[in-house]
Amino acid sequence: MDLSQLDITYVQGVGSRRAELLKRELGVSTAMDMLYVFPYKYIDRSRFYLIREIDDEDTFVQIRGTIVGMQTIGVGNKERLSVEFSDGYDTIELLWFSAAIKYIKPKLKANTNYILFGKPTFSKYTHRYEFIHPDLDVEGATNKDTYHGLEPYYNTSEKMKNSMLNTKAIRKIMQNLMPMLQNGVPETLGADILNRYHLLNLTQSLQYVHFPQSFQQKDQARARLKFEELFYIQLHILRTANRKIQYSEAYKMPRVGKFFNSFYYNNLPFQLTNAQKRVIHEIRDDLMSGQQMNRLLQGDVGSGKTLVALMVALLAADNGAQTCIMAPTEILANQHFQTISKFVEGLGINVALLTGSTTKKQRKILHEQLTDGTINILVGTHALIEDTVQFQHLGLAIIDEQHRFGVKQRSKLWDKDQLPPHILVMTATPIPRTLAMTVYGDLQVSVIDELPPGRKPIMTVHYNIQQHARINEFIHKQIQEGRQVYVVYPLITENKKLELLDLQNGYEYFCTNFPQYKICMVHGQMKAQEKDAQMQLFARGEAQIMVATTVIEVGVNVPNASVMIVENAERFGLSQLHQLRGRVGRGADQSYCILMTSQELSKDTRKRMRIMTETNDGFRIAEADLQLRGPGDLEGTQQSGLPFELHIASLATDGEILNLARQAAKEVLANDPTLENPINQVYIDRLKKLRPQIDRTDWGEIS
């Protein structure tokens, strides 16, 4: 029986109504699809605890015992059922509330042996552990499998739960699928890979992942299935990269001429770091190869990526080619334009700017200069991809903060010359290695991992909102010394459902508490001209305090700004906090980042604040953020950027398996780059089945 062809409707325990729900909520259409709905956790039902052994709120426990007391307290919506449960040595309170009482109370009897199962909660009122709405089954009357061995738990949606398709129902469907695996399922990995990496076969893995008899079986099954997912992602990415190398001819740029040399010897504002030199050499090798460069340049805030981008653009100019630099916002495009224009003064390099604010008259002149080759470097926003923008010879496209542009947007740049331009994408958001290997696995990666000399590390501290008076004193002192201050809020206006500080009230607060200073305000709902005017007030030093939302995360460079205050910092992820912190520390003076939070914080939030105060290393922060929040949050949508969905593997925790999977994919393609050998038909078949997911995904292919 081909389980990939068996409609889920015909699996025992499903039926047409549940089948429709499974298709809509989980994307399950066949029996094989169902088998790839993996448990998100397992509860060890083989061990029984004593009440006195309970010492952790995060651990499910199972206790044998009897009911020794029971009373109903309160009335109406405040009614609760309190049951005293004894294991023969100690007692513990079990609680049920409101509607659940009518269901559970008639089933509870004295002098009966029960199996109690649930997660304990420590009560701050009674100072003892208790159970709220636990499972309570008569011992011996329950199916043995429900409380012996490792019990799988499955994620379900609210709609599924409302239709009684909860984790127990999913578990029962999986039990009904197990006999169908007796004759085996077609293998999706080659025998050589299974042997070399000591992996279980697919049939065993699917059996053990759902109903393991031991932790060892569970771990072996999950490792094999994770390997499979990551292997096919890597196989697809590396195969795509091979095709690009084979077919992506590009202009050769072998010459290092007057523009590059004049800048290097006469205009270079400071000595390049070793990391910048290394990256420029890596890029130059690509430009000389005759194959299209596809390179990702990572560098922390302030590491000098813009300078590297300019020097690469000068190499293009030395070879008769034009460069475009595309930024996600007008503010950043203007900043790049001003910085680059200042750098190239006296070199004979023509730099132009194209944004949504460029007038019709300016555009006409600009278009003429682009097509006749007068413009060497064009800086702009998404306005660069308009069909009316044509170049004489576009040889290099540099995209800053490229994740803010869609693939279709970026690809319009590739059609502006006979051959596609060389591609350099830059990001100031450090990308963890596991994420870079998947989302950007078809790119070469360069990293600037040094800051320019003379930069002092930003001092980061954590305070709670009760300490604002102390922070105000510090702000006064900094401004009196000639410095400027950013204050960032999570909301623009007050939201009564969320107990958070907001920009509008914050602006009034600072105007009241700092009447002698000029306060400016920036947020995403302002018109571009109004926003830019406020930014320029701050940049020119006419305003001492800027209150803003995260719109300044990628913003204007103000070396005189030495203090960044983030209100309700608990609402931001680590990478975003690190980006905000990067707005300061751009001058020679000591800079500070002050993280303000409420007093009541979760364990994860405290960990985030501790990491921020301990390190300025963007890559360490990005790795921690990936582990705490997952790739979905980092990239903006669930598993964004991946060629197909991950069901079991995690980019946050499975880096070692990912390395092995990538190594295996490389080995397969090294021997058979096009997968034409019949022995590799299994990989072609599997990629074809995954193809619909790949086609639906707007992922990170750069060209």
Secondary structure as UniProt FT lines:
FT   TURN            3..5
FT   HELIX           8..10
FT   TURN            12..14
FT   HELIX           15..26
FT   HELIX           31..35
FT   STRAND          41..44
FT   HELIX           51..53
FT   TURN            57..58
FT   STRAND          61..73
FT   HELIX           76..78
FT   STRAND          80..86
FT   STRAND          91..97
FT   HELIX           99..104
FT   HELIX           105..107
FT   TURN            110..111
FT   STRAND          114..118
FT   STRAND          121..122
FT   TURN            124..126
FT   STRAND          129..132
FT   STRAND          135..138
FT   TURN            139..141
FT   HELIX           144..146
FT   STRAND          150..153
FT   HELIX           158..162
FT   TURN            163..164
FT   HELIX           167..177
FT   HELIX           178..181
FT   TURN            182..183
FT   HELIX           191..196
FT   TURN            197..198
FT   HELIX           202..210
FT   HELIX           215..247
FT   HELIX           258..262
FT   HELIX           263..267
FT   HELIX           274..288
FT   STRAND          294..299
FT   TURN            301..302
FT   HELIX           305..318
FT   TURN            319..320
FT   STRAND          322..326
FT   HELIX           330..343
FT   TURN            344..348
FT   STRAND          351..354
FT   TURN            356..357
FT   HELIX           360..371
FT   TURN            372..373
FT   STRAND          377..380
FT   HELIX           382..385
FT   TURN            387..388
FT   STRAND          394..400
FT   HELIX           402..404
FT   HELIX           407..411
FT   HELIX           412..415
FT   STRAND          422..427
FT   HELIX           433..439
FT   TURN            440..442
FT   STRAND          444..448
FT   TURN            453..454
FT   STRAND          459..464
FT   HELIX           465..467
FT   HELIX           468..480
FT   TURN            481..482
FT   STRAND          484..488
FT   TURN            496..497
FT   HELIX           503..513
FT   TURN            515..516
FT   STRAND          519..522
FT   TURN            524..525
FT   HELIX           528..539
FT   TURN            540..541
FT   STRAND          545..548
FT   HELIX           550..552
FT   TURN            559..560
FT   STRAND          561..566
FT   TURN            567..568
FT   HELIX           569..571
FT   HELIX           574..581
FT   TURN            582..583
FT   STRAND          592..597
FT   HELIX           603..614
FT   HELIX           618..629
FT   HELIX           631..635
FT   TURN            638..641
FT   TURN            651..653
FT   HELIX           655..671
FT   TURN            673..674
FT   HELIX           678..680
FT   HELIX           681..696
//
